[in-house]
Amino acid sequence: MEKIYFTAKDCADLLGISMSHSYKLIRALNRELAEKNYITVAGKIPKAYFMKKYYMGEASEVSKVASV
């Protein structure tokens, strides 16, 4: 089964940023989702939402971007 969440490490690797900055981005994205009444998981972000916000296409295309 394919995982549906990115961890902070996954985000840091995809964006080429530090882990601390990755956690800040995840907190901000999770805050946006919480405002829309979605359930969030601390330190993780749904792949589909992350891919949409960072213009990377569909979540199913993540293997084309990087092997995470």
N, C-alpha and C positions, 0 to 999 in steps of 0.2 A: 504494500500500500504506500502510495506517495504521500509525503507529509504536506500539510496545507499551510504551515507557518514557517516563516523565516525567523531564525534567531539573530541576535545582534552580530554574531560572527558572520553569518551568511550575508547580512546587509553590508557589513564592513568590507567583506571580500568583493561583493558586487560593485560597490560604489568607490572602493579604493580609499576608504576613510578609516580613522582610528575607531577602536571599540567604544571609547567614551562618547565620541560624536555619534556613533551608531545608536547607542542607548538613548541619547537625547532625541534623535530622529524618531525612534520607535515610541518614546513617550509622547511626542507631539502627534504622531499618527494615531496612536491609541486614544489620545484625548479627543481627536476629531471623530473617531469611531464611537466613543462613549457619548459624545454630544448627539450623535445620530441614533442613540439607544442600541448600539451593538455591544455584545459582550466582548471584552478584551482579555488578553492574557499578558501579564507583565513580562517584559523582556522578549516578547515575540510579536510578530505582525503577520496577518494573513497574506499569503503570497499574492493573491489576486489584487488586493488593495495596494500593496507595495508596488507591484508591476504597473498598475494604473497610474499611481502618483508619480512614478519616475519614468514614465513613457517608455516602458520596456516591452510593450505588447501584452499578450495574454500570458497568464500564469503557466500555461502548458508549454510556452516557448522558452521557459527559463533555461532549459538545457542548451539552447542555442547561444544564450548570453554567457553563461558560465556553468560549469559543473558543480552544483551545490548539493 
